[in-house]
Amino acid sequence: MGRALITIGLLLVAAGVLLIFAERLPFRVGKLPGDIEIRERNSVFYFPLATSLVLSVLLSLGLWLFNRFFR
C-alpha cells in the first residue's frame, strides 16, 4: 500500500509540473491535429477527438502498469 501511495504522489507531482510548463510544450493539449472545431456566426462546436484518443491510450497504459506492478 505504501508503494502505491508513493507512486500516486509522484504521478501527481509530474502532472503538476506538466501543467506549469504546458505553455512551453510544442503541442497544446486540446488543440491537437484531429480535434474537430466548427465555428459559425454565433456558435462554436468543439469535439476533441485526437485528444480523447491520446488520453485514453495514456490512461490505459498507466492503469495497466499500475495493475501489473502493484498486484
Secondary structure as the mmCIF struct_conf table of DSSP 4:
data_model
#
loop_
_struct_conf.conf_type_id
_struct_conf.id
_struct_conf.beg_label_comp_id
_struct_conf.beg_label_asym_id
_struct_conf.beg_label_seq_id
_struct_conf.end_label_comp_id
_struct_conf.end_label_asym_id
_struct_conf.end_label_seq_id
HELX_RH_AL_P HELX_RH_AL_P1 GLY A 2 ILE A 20
TURN_TY1_P TURN_TY1_P1 PHE A 21 PHE A 21
HELX_RH_3T_P HELX_RH_3T_P1 ALA A 22 ARG A 24
BEND BEND1 LEU A 25 PHE A 27
TURN_TY1_P TURN_TY1_P2 VAL A 29 GLY A 30
TURN_TY1_P TURN_TY1_P3 PRO A 33 GLY A 34
STRN STRN1 ILE A 36 ARG A 39
BEND BEND2 ARG A 41 ASN A 42
STRN STRN2 VAL A 44 PHE A 47
HELX_RH_AL_P HELX_RH_AL_P2 LEU A 49 PHE A 69
#
